[in-house]
Amino acid sequence: TSQMVDTVWQRERDIMDYAFRQSESSTDRALSVLLADKEIDQAQWESAQKSNDDFKSVLAYGATRWLVG
C-alpha cells in the first residue's frame, strides 16, 4: 500500500539522516581537536617571542650599561 511505501521511505530518510549527523559530529570533533592544537602552537610561539624579546631587552640594557659605565 501507499502507506507502507511511505513508511519505508521515511525509515530510509531517518537512517540516512542519522548517518549524516554522525559523520558531521565526527568532523566537528576532529576540527575542534585541530583548532585546539593550533591554539597551543600559537601560545607556544607567542611565549617564545616574548622570551626572545625579553632576552634582547636585557642584552641591550647590559650593553648600554657597559658602554656608558
Number of C-alpha atoms within 10 A of each C-alpha: 5 7 8 9 10 11 11 12 12 12 12 12 12 12 12 12 12 12 12 12 12 12 12 12 12 12 12 12 12 12 12 12 12 12 12 12 12 12 12 12 12 12 12 12 12 12 12 12 12 12 12 12 12 12 12 12 12 12 12 12 12 12 12 11 10 9 8 7 6
